[in-house]
């Protein structure tokens, strides 16, 4: 189920993800109104960004997050198909917000020193307590 960030759900890790997204979006200079959550497994989020990727003019630029692979930078298509992932941050499921912001800067600058073209699977979906700990910084993978 995809929902606005403000709609309460029964997913036990949603509050921890919302708090993490609040910190990430603050670092990016935007707010939670730019986010949506998908409460299906794997838990995931979409963050709309104000910038456009220079290689894809006229297309919206976004961050995607999921509980297995962490962050990815993506481009919207004009046809409503799946987004085009241009890079994966890697390193951790829930890196510090400043690292996510540096990733966005690197992707927009076409700097390939941060991130990777292919995803890394850090964990399997589920394990709600572990996920909440990762999102709140109480645990590191």
MARVORO-336999 format. One record per residue: x, y, z of N, C-alpha, C in turn; residue in three letters; residue number from 1. Coordinates in nm, 4 decimals, padded with zeros to 6 digits. Example, Ala and Ser with C-alpha at 12.3 -4.5 7.8 and 13.67 -1.06 7.14 Angstrom:
2
((01.3190; -00.5690; 00.7800); (01.2300; -00.4500; 00.7800); (01.3200; -00.3300; 00.7800); 'ALA'; 1)
((01.2850; -00.2250; 00.7080); (01.3670; -00.1060; 00.7140); (01.2900; 00.0030; 00.7870); 'SER'; 2)
END
This chain:
141
((00.0846; -00.1177; 00.0000); (00.0000; 00.0000; 00.0000); (00.0891; 00.1238; 00.0000); 'UNK'; 1)
((00.0724; 00.2107; -00.0991); (00.1441; 00.3369; -00.1038); (00.0603; 00.4420; -00.0337); 'UNK'; 2)
((00.1256; 00.5235; 00.0476); (00.0521; 00.6227; 00.1248); (00.1350; 00.7481; 00.1428); 'UNK'; 3)
((00.0660; 00.8567; 00.1631); (00.1321; 00.9798; 00.2021); (00.2087; 00.9535; 00.3307); 'UNK'; 4)
((00.3096; 01.0299; 00.3542); (00.3925; 01.0132; 00.4734); (00.3117; 01.0363; 00.6011); 'UNK'; 5)
((00.2047; 01.1136; 00.5928); (00.1282; 01.1493; 00.7120); (00.0174; 01.0507; 00.7477); 'UNK'; 6)
((-00.0068; 00.9526; 00.6630); (-00.1147; 00.8587; 00.6903); (-00.0617; 00.7481; 00.7811); 'UNK'; 7)
((-00.1189; 00.7331; 00.9006); (-00.0707; 00.6279; 00.9897); (-00.1006; 00.4899; 00.9318); 'UNK'; 8)
((-00.0118; 00.3973; 00.9566); (-00.0312; 00.2615; 00.9062); (-00.0005; 00.1640; 01.0176); 'UNK'; 9)
((-00.0238; 00.0383; 00.9893); (00.0055; -00.0641; 01.0858); (00.1467; -00.1177; 01.0748); 'UNK'; 10)
((00.2289; -00.0695; 00.9801); (00.3639; -00.1225; 00.9672); (00.4469; -00.0780; 01.0863); 'UNK'; 11)
((00.5030; -00.1704; 01.1617); (00.5740; -00.1352; 01.2843); (00.6983; -00.0483; 01.2641); 'UNK'; 12)
((00.7618; -00.0547; 01.1478); (00.8828; 00.0250; 01.1256); (00.8523; 00.1611; 01.0625); 'UNK'; 13)
((00.7268; 00.1884; 01.0276); (00.6923; 00.3158; 00.9623); (00.7311; 00.4383; 01.0455); 'UNK'; 14)
((00.7107; 00.4410; 01.1770); (00.7537; 00.5593; 01.2533); (00.9050; 00.5827; 01.2470); 'UNK'; 15)
((00.9831; 00.4762; 01.2532); (01.1289; 00.4912; 01.2437); (01.1682; 00.5394; 01.1042); 'UNK'; 16)
((01.1025; 00.4872; 00.9999); (01.1319; 00.5321; 00.8635); (01.0923; 00.6782; 00.8461); 'UNK'; 17)
((00.9789; 00.7175; 00.9001); (00.9361; 00.8574; 00.8902); (01.0368; 00.9502; 00.9570); 'UNK'; 18)
((01.0853; 00.9131; 01.0743); (01.1860; 00.9951; 01.1428); (01.3150; 01.0020; 01.0614); 'UNK'; 19)
((01.3566; 00.8906; 01.0043); (01.4766; 00.8887; 00.9205); (01.4572; 00.9759; 00.7962); 'UNK'; 20)
((01.3426; 00.9632; 00.7303); (01.3141; 01.0454; 00.6122); (01.3087; 01.1941; 00.6485); 'UNK'; 21)
((01.2577; 01.2260; 00.7665); (01.2552; 01.3653; 00.8114); (01.3977; 01.4200; 00.8179); 'UNK'; 22)
((01.4906; 01.3424; 00.8717); (01.6306; 01.3861; 00.8813); (01.6951; 01.3967; 00.7428); 'UNK'; 23)
((01.6680; 01.3007; 00.6564); (01.7251; 01.3035; 00.5208); (01.6708; 01.4217; 00.4420); 'UNK'; 24)
((01.5402; 01.4420; 00.4439); (01.4829; 01.5522; 00.3663); (01.5281; 01.6876; 00.4214); 'UNK'; 25)
((01.5458; 01.6986; 00.5511); (01.5979; 01.8235; 00.6079); (01.7386; 01.8502; 00.5553); 'UNK'; 26)
((01.8202; 01.7477; 00.5480); (01.9563; 01.7620; 00.4944); (01.9530; 01.8024; 00.3468); 'UNK'; 27)
((01.8511; 01.7565; 00.2755); (01.8358; 01.7899; 00.1337); (01.7687; 01.9259; 00.1120); 'UNK'; 28)
((01.7197; 01.9880; 00.2194); (01.6541; 02.1178; 00.2085); (01.5109; 02.1101; 00.1593); 'UNK'; 29)
((01.4485; 01.9945; 00.1762); (01.3076; 01.9772; 00.1393); (01.2345; 01.9229; 00.2615); 'UNK'; 30)
((01.1068; 01.8934; 00.2479); (01.0301; 01.8438; 00.3610); (00.9660; 01.7098; 00.3331); 'UNK'; 31)
((00.8999; 01.6584; 00.4334); (00.8335; 01.5290; 00.4207); (00.7205; 01.5293; 00.3175); 'UNK'; 32)
((00.6737; 01.6470; 00.2802); (00.5681; 01.6514; 00.1783); (00.6172; 01.5980; 00.0442); 'UNK'; 33)
((00.7484; 01.5846; 00.0292); (00.8077; 01.5307; -00.0934); (00.8137; 01.3783; -00.0927); 'UNK'; 34)
((00.7671; 01.3153; 00.0148); (00.7832; 01.1711; 00.0331); (00.6514; 01.0952; 00.0269); 'UNK'; 35)
((00.6620; 00.9725; -00.0211); (00.5544; 00.8753; -00.0057); (00.6170; 00.7450; 00.0428); 'UNK'; 36)
((00.5372; 00.6649; 00.1111); (00.5817; 00.5352; 00.1610); (00.5014; 00.4252; 00.0950); 'UNK'; 37)
((00.5673; 00.3135; 00.0717); (00.4981; 00.1925; 00.0294); (00.5155; 00.0933; 00.1430); 'UNK'; 38)
((00.4056; 00.0574; 00.2069); (00.4092; -00.0241; 00.3272); (00.4112; -00.1735; 00.2993); 'UNK'; 39)
((00.4101; -00.2113; 00.1712); (00.4226; -00.3525; 00.1372); (00.5659; -00.3961; 00.1641); 'UNK'; 40)
((00.5876; -00.5245; 00.1593); (00.7227; -00.5760; 00.1815); (00.7938; -00.5889; 00.0466); 'UNK'; 41)
((00.9128; -00.5345; 00.0322); (00.9918; -00.4629; 00.1310); (00.9400; -00.3199; 00.1497); 'UNK'; 42)
((00.9484; -00.2719; 00.2728); (00.9126; -00.1335; 00.3044); (00.9981; -00.0420; 00.2171); 'UNK'; 43)
((00.9350; 00.0593; 00.1564); (01.0099; 00.1473; 00.0667); (00.9550; 00.2890; 00.0713); 'UNK'; 44)
((01.0343; 00.3810; 00.0168); (00.9949; 00.5218; 00.0136); (01.0398; 00.5843; -00.1183); 'UNK'; 45)
((00.9698; 00.6908; -00.1535); (00.9997; 00.7706; -00.2719); (01.0148; 00.9143; -00.2246); 'UNK'; 46)
((01.1220; 00.9811; -00.2673); (01.1455; 01.1208; -00.2305); (01.1614; 01.2014; -00.3590); 'UNK'; 47)
((01.0649; 01.2878; -00.3879); (01.0729; 01.3746; -00.5056); (01.1735; 01.4862; -00.4779); 'UNK'; 48)
((01.2606; 01.5115; -00.5738); (01.3615; 01.6161; -00.5593); (01.3303; 01.7318; -00.6543); 'UNK'; 49)
((01.3766; 01.8505; -00.6190); (01.3498; 01.9691; -00.6997); (01.4407; 01.9791; -00.8216); 'UNK'; 50)
((01.5569; 01.9146; -00.8158); (01.6535; 01.9248; -00.9240); (01.6174; 01.8312; -01.0396); 'UNK'; 51)
((01.6807; 01.8580; -01.1538); (01.6732; 01.7668; -01.2667); (01.8137; 01.7193; -01.2979); 'UNK'; 52)
((01.8250; 01.5926; -01.3345); (01.9547; 01.5388; -01.3736); (01.9917; 01.5990; -01.5091); 'UNK'; 53)
((02.1141; 01.6516; -01.5229); (02.1516; 01.7173; -01.6481); (02.1418; 01.6268; -01.7715); 'UNK'; 54)
((02.1577; 01.4977; -01.7549); (02.1496; 01.4063; -01.8697); (02.0051; 01.3736; -01.9087); 'UNK'; 55)
((01.9100; 01.4149; -01.8240); (01.7688; 01.3841; -01.8487); (01.6833; 01.5097; -01.8330); 'UNK'; 56)
((01.7050; 01.6108; -01.9154); (01.6278; 01.7348; -01.9001); (01.4784; 01.7100; -01.9209); 'UNK'; 57)
((01.3986; 01.7797; -01.8438); (01.2537; 01.7689; -01.8559); (01.1937; 01.6509; -01.7818); 'UNK'; 58)
((01.2776; 01.5728; -01.7144); (01.2268; 01.4584; -01.6383); (01.2513; 01.4811; -01.4899); 'UNK'; 59)
((01.1552; 01.4369; -01.4086); (01.1680; 01.4511; -01.2641); (01.2767; 01.3590; -01.2107); 'UNK'; 60)
((01.3428; 01.4049; -01.1063); (01.4526; 01.3334; -01.0423); (01.4069; 01.2966; -00.9023); 'UNK'; 61)
((01.4386; 01.1769; -00.8569); (01.3901; 01.1309; -00.7264); (01.4907; 01.0379; -00.6610); 'UNK'; 62)
((01.4718; 01.0192; -00.5317); (01.5440; 00.9167; -00.4567); (01.4456; 00.8058; -00.4230); 'UNK'; 63)
((01.4932; 00.6855; -00.4303); (01.4163; 00.5693; -00.3893); (01.4898; 00.5048; -00.2735); 'UNK'; 64)
((01.4160; 00.4528; -00.1773); (01.4759; 00.3802; -00.0657); (01.3959; 00.2541; -00.0435); 'UNK'; 65)
((01.4657; 00.1426; -00.0163); (01.3951; 00.0242; 00.0312); (01.4788; -00.0466; 00.1365); 'UNK'; 66)
((01.4117; -00.1257; 00.2169); (01.4747; -00.1855; 00.3342); (01.5772; -00.2926; 00.3014); 'UNK'; 67)
((01.5865; -00.3335; 00.1768); (01.6855; -00.4343; 00.1391); (01.8111; -00.3730; 00.0763); 'UNK'; 68)
((01.7934; -00.2679; -00.0029); (01.9038; -00.2121; -00.0805); (01.9424; -00.0688; -00.0451); 'UNK'; 69)
((01.8645; -00.0025; 00.0381); (01.8950; 00.1351; 00.0726); (01.8549; 00.2321; -00.0382); 'UNK'; 70)
((01.9408; 00.3294; -00.0664); (01.9078; 00.4421; -00.1545); (01.9499; 00.4217; -00.2997); 'UNK'; 71)
((01.8681; 00.4783; -00.3889); (01.8996; 00.4836; -00.5315); (01.8510; 00.6179; -00.5854); 'UNK'; 72)
((01.9218; 00.6692; -00.6845); (01.8786; 00.7903; -00.7558); (01.8110; 00.7452; -00.8839); 'UNK'; 73)
((01.6978; 00.8077; -00.9156); (01.6195; 00.7618; -01.0296); (01.5584; 00.8779; -01.1070); 'UNK'; 74)
((01.5261; 00.8482; -01.2310); (01.4652; 00.9443; -01.3225); (01.3260; 00.8940; -01.3585); 'UNK'; 75)
((01.2291; 00.9847; -01.3578); (01.0932; 00.9503; -01.4006); (01.0907; 00.9329; -01.5527); 'UNK'; 76)
((01.0066; 00.8422; -01.5984); (00.9874; 00.8261; -01.7425); (00.8669; 00.9092; -01.7847); 'UNK'; 77)
((00.8550; 00.9301; -01.9132); (00.7392; 01.0045; -01.9641); (00.6184; 00.9129; -01.9843); 'UNK'; 78)
((00.6403; 00.7830; -01.9796); (00.5339; 00.6890; -02.0123); (00.4654; 00.6275; -01.8911); 'UNK'; 79)
((00.5084; 00.6645; -01.7714); (00.4492; 00.6068; -01.6525); (00.5050; 00.4697; -01.6177); 'UNK'; 80)
((00.6076; 00.4257; -01.6885); (00.6722; 00.2985; -01.6574); (00.7575; 00.3146; -01.5325); 'UNK'; 81)
((00.8241; 00.2052; -01.4937); (00.9136; 00.2108; -01.3786); (01.0183; 00.3193; -01.3981); 'UNK'; 82)
((01.0638; 00.3731; -01.2877); (01.1676; 00.4756; -01.2926); (01.2992; 00.4156; -01.3438); 'UNK'; 83)
((01.3833; 00.5005; -01.3992); (01.5149; 00.4595; -01.4462); (01.6138; 00.4872; -01.3337); 'UNK'; 84)
((01.6680; 00.3815; -01.2739); (01.7671; 00.3995; -01.1683); (01.9011; 00.4300; -01.2334); 'UNK'; 85)
((01.9618; 00.5421; -01.1926); (02.0904; 00.5816; -01.2505); (02.2088; 00.5452; -01.1618); 'UNK'; 86)
((02.1883; 00.5355; -01.0293); (02.2955; 00.4952; -00.9369); (02.2355; 00.4484; -00.8055); 'UNK'; 87)
((02.3080; 00.3608; -00.7405); (02.2748; 00.3140; -00.6063); (02.3804; 00.3665; -00.5108); 'UNK'; 88)
((02.3371; 00.4116; -00.3934); (02.4328; 00.4651; -00.2972); (02.5227; 00.3560; -00.2403); 'UNK'; 89)
((02.4648; 00.2458; -00.1984); (02.5443; 00.1389; -00.1394); (02.5936; 00.1766; -00.0003); 'UNK'; 90)
((02.6717; 00.0886; 00.0583); (02.7318; 00.1147; 00.1881); (02.6484; 00.0727; 00.3072); 'UNK'; 91)
((02.5194; 00.1024; 00.3063); (02.4320; 00.0705; 00.4192); (02.2862; 00.0910; 00.3787); 'UNK'; 92)
((02.1975; 00.0264; 00.4517); (02.0547; 00.0451; 00.4282); (02.0118; 00.1864; 00.4668); 'UNK'; 93)
((02.0656; 00.2358; 00.5763); (02.0248; 00.3668; 00.6282); (02.1486; 00.4503; 00.6625); 'UNK'; 94)
((02.2208; 00.4982; 00.5599); (02.3370; 00.5821; 00.5889); (02.2945; 00.7151; 00.6494); 'UNK'; 95)
((02.3888; 00.7843; 00.7057); (02.3601; 00.9146; 00.7650); (02.3033; 01.0098; 00.6593); 'UNK'; 96)
((02.2133; 01.0992; 00.7002); (02.1512; 01.1927; 00.6055); (02.2526; 01.2723; 00.5227); 'UNK'; 97)
((02.3634; 01.3143; 00.5820); (02.4623; 01.3911; 00.5065); (02.5203; 01.3084; 00.3923); 'UNK'; 98)
((02.5376; 01.1781; 00.4144); (02.5895; 01.0919; 00.3082); (02.4888; 01.0807; 00.1937); 'UNK'; 99)
((02.3604; 01.0770; 00.2261); (02.2567; 01.0734; 00.1222); (02.2610; 01.2031; 00.0409); 'UNK'; 100)
((02.2763; 01.3156; 00.1085); (02.2839; 01.4446; 00.0388); (02.4077; 01.4511; -00.0508); 'UNK'; 101)
((02.5208; 01.4016; -00.0029); (02.6424; 01.3990; -00.0857); (02.6226; 01.3103; -00.2084); 'UNK'; 102)
((02.5493; 01.2009; -00.1899); (02.5173; 01.1119; -00.3015); (02.4380; 01.1860; -00.4085); 'UNK'; 103)
((02.3356; 01.2600; -00.3674); (02.2553; 01.3376; -00.4638); (02.3445; 01.4367; -00.5372); 'UNK'; 104)
((02.4292; 01.5080; -00.4640); (02.5217; 01.6038; -00.5268); (02.6119; 01.5343; -00.6280); 'UNK'; 105)
((02.6648; 01.4175; -00.5931); (02.7536; 01.3440; -00.6825); (02.6805; 01.2981; -00.8077); 'UNK'; 106)
((02.5593; 01.2468; -00.7928); (02.4825; 01.2011; -00.9095); (02.4554; 01.3180; -01.0038); 'UNK'; 107)
((02.4143; 01.4311; -00.9483); (02.3845; 01.5477; -01.0319); (02.5089; 01.6039; -01.0998); 'UNK'; 108)
((02.6257; 01.5856; -01.0393); (02.7521; 01.6337; -01.0967); (02.8165; 01.5279; -01.1869); 'UNK'; 109)
((02.7493; 01.4155; -01.2063); (02.8020; 01.3032; -01.2856); (02.9349; 01.2544; -01.2290); 'UNK'; 110)
((02.9451; 01.2588; -01.0960); (03.0640; 01.2136; -01.0229); (03.0401; 01.0688; -00.9818); 'UNK'; 111)
((03.1139; 00.9776; -01.0424); (03.0929; 00.8348; -01.0186); (03.1776; 00.7788; -00.9043); 'UNK'; 112)
((03.2380; 00.8673; -00.8251); (03.3181; 00.8199; -00.7125); (03.2317; 00.7810; -00.5932); 'UNK'; 113)
((03.1063; 00.8183; -00.5937); (03.0139; 00.7825; -00.4865); (02.8964; 00.7069; -00.5473); 'UNK'; 114)
((02.8710; 00.5892; -00.4976); (02.7621; 00.5079; -00.5497); (02.8122; 00.4058; -00.6497); 'UNK'; 115)
((02.7179; 00.3273; -00.7015); (02.7505; 00.2192; -00.7940); (02.6368; 00.2011; -00.8937); 'UNK'; 116)
((02.6665; 00.1439; -01.0091); (02.5605; 00.1233; -01.1088); (02.4664; 00.0076; -01.0760); 'UNK'; 117)
((02.5067; -00.0799; -00.9831); (02.4254; -00.1961; -00.9498); (02.3970; -00.1986; -00.8002); 'UNK'; 118)
((02.2819; -00.2530; -00.7622); (02.2456; -00.2539; -00.6199); (02.3218; -00.3602; -00.5414); 'UNK'; 119)
((02.3321; -00.3345; -00.4135); (02.3819; -00.4327; -00.3180); (02.2667; -00.4659; -00.2249); 'UNK'; 120)
((02.2434; -00.5922; -00.2020); (02.1385; -00.6318; -00.1078); (02.2030; -00.6456; 00.0298); 'UNK'; 121)
((02.1611; -00.5607; 00.1223); (02.2182; -00.5577; 00.2564); (02.1475; -00.6505; 00.3534); 'UNK'; 122)
((02.0192; -00.6718; 00.3300); (01.9402; -00.7520; 00.4229); (01.8159; -00.7992; 00.3510); 'UNK'; 123)
((01.7453; -00.8936; 00.4081); (01.6168; -00.9376; 00.3560); (01.5069; -00.8594; 00.4252); 'UNK'; 124)
((01.3974; -00.8392; 00.3541); (01.2834; -00.7680; 00.4119); (01.2345; -00.8431; 00.5356); 'UNK'; 125)
((01.1805; -00.7679; 00.6291); (01.1340; -00.8272; 00.7545); (01.2269; -00.7848; 00.8668); 'UNK'; 126)
((01.2289; -00.8584; 00.9739); (01.3154; -00.8234; 01.0862); (01.2904; -00.6813; 01.1323); 'UNK'; 127)
((01.1671; -00.6536; 01.1731); (01.1216; -00.5179; 01.2028); (01.2064; -00.4501; 01.3101); 'UNK'; 128)
((01.2418; -00.5203; 01.4152); (01.3223; -00.4583; 01.5216); (01.4596; -00.4186; 01.4693); 'UNK'; 129)
((01.5206; -00.5071; 01.3891); (01.6511; -00.4754; 01.3297); (01.6388; -00.3542; 01.2374); 'UNK'; 130)
((01.5341; -00.3509; 01.1549); (01.5144; -00.2394; 01.0630); (01.4956; -00.1092; 01.1402); 'UNK'; 131)
((01.4138; -00.1098; 01.2421); (01.3929; 00.0116; 01.3226); (01.5243; 00.0577; 01.3846); 'UNK'; 132)
((01.6069; -00.0353; 01.4312); (01.7364; 00.0004; 01.4882); (01.8274; 00.0621; 01.3827); 'UNK'; 133)
((01.8273; 00.0076; 01.2616); (01.9070; 00.0647; 01.1528); (01.8624; 00.2066; 01.1195); 'UNK'; 134)
((01.7310; 00.2263; 01.1135); (01.6770; 00.3560; 01.0756); (01.7005; 00.4630; 01.1815); 'UNK'; 135)
((01.7067; 00.4235; 01.3055); (01.7271; 00.5213; 01.4131); (01.8738; 00.5367; 01.4493); 'UNK'; 136)
((01.9605; 00.4612; 01.3817); (02.1038; 00.4731; 01.4079); (02.1512; 00.3945; 01.5280); 'UNK'; 137)
((02.0643; 00.3104; 01.5834); (02.1043; 00.2298; 01.6997); (02.1862; 00.1086; 01.6580); 'UNK'; 138)
((02.1844; 00.0789; 01.5278); (02.2617; -00.0357; 01.4781); (02.3212; 00.0036; 01.3446); 'UNK'; 139)
((02.4301; -00.0554; 01.3126); (02.4930; -00.0378; 01.1816); (02.5144; -00.1748; 01.1220); 'UNK'; 140)
((02.4881; -00.1894; 00.9903); (02.5007; -00.3220; 00.9275); (02.6427; -00.3731; 00.9323); 'UNK'; 141)
END
